Amino acid sequence: MKYRTRIYHTGEQKAEMWDRWLRVETINSTGRAFDRGHSSISGQFERAGGIRPCAWRIDNYHLNTGT
């Protein structure tokens, strides 16, 4: 049996997955769009509880810690 190598999705790909989720597309169709099975796509949604995670932001105050 040939195993597929692990694919790490980019932020852009994850955003596309969440957009498809919000358009109420099935996980199977989303998996086909990324050439993956539904089980590898569903993990993205399960970890977040089905709610799109917010984008991380860092304030300038935290970036300027040397002053």
C-alpha positions as MATLAB code, in Angstrom:
seq = 'MKYRTRIYHTGEQKAEMWDRWLRVETINSTGRAFDRGHSSISGQFERAGGIRPCAWRIDNYHLNTGT';
ca = [
       0.000    0.000    0.000;
       1.348    3.407   -0.937;
       0.969    6.132    1.670;
       0.613    9.769    0.770;
       3.055   12.235    2.208;
       1.828   14.772    4.702;
       0.719   18.055    3.179;
       0.828   21.235    5.205;
      -1.799   23.641    3.934;
      -0.901   27.278    3.465;
      -2.941   30.046    5.022;
      -4.472   30.738    1.636;
      -5.580   27.120    1.250;
      -7.044   27.065    4.758;
      -8.960   30.247    3.980;
     -10.382   28.572    0.864;
     -11.446   25.577    2.961;
     -13.257   27.832    5.418;
     -14.899   29.760    2.578;
     -16.217   26.493    1.178;
     -17.402   25.488    4.665;
     -19.321   28.776    5.003;
     -20.900   28.223    1.561;
     -22.166   24.894    2.978;
     -20.232   22.735    0.534;
     -19.681   19.156    1.601;
     -16.393   18.024    3.069;
     -16.154   15.459    0.274;
     -16.313   18.146   -2.427;
     -13.786   20.279   -0.552;
     -11.451   17.298   -0.317;
     -11.769   16.668   -4.043;
     -10.872   20.307   -4.740;
      -7.603   19.806   -2.842;
      -6.994   16.260   -4.133;
      -7.360   14.888   -0.621;
      -9.798   12.631    1.162;
     -12.543   13.988    3.346;
     -10.840   12.695    6.480;
      -7.793   14.911    5.959;
      -9.957   17.990    5.418;
     -12.338   17.404    8.321;
      -9.479   17.748   10.820;
      -9.224   21.440    9.975;
     -12.825   21.946   11.012;
     -12.790   19.612   14.011;
      -9.845   21.357   15.677;
     -11.702   24.669   15.514;
     -15.057   23.222   16.502;
     -16.577   24.215   13.161;
     -15.992   27.912   13.841;
     -13.505   29.800   11.678;
     -10.522   30.877   13.803;
      -9.774   34.589   13.971;
      -6.690   35.983   12.289;
      -3.744   36.554   14.598;
      -2.476   40.108   14.912;
       0.474   41.528   16.802;
       0.308   45.113   17.996;
       3.216   47.448   17.317;
       3.651   47.800   21.079;
       4.663   44.149   21.334;
       6.983   44.403   18.348;
       8.903   47.325   19.883;
       9.971   45.603   23.109;
      13.585   46.839   22.827;
      12.751   50.439   23.700;
];
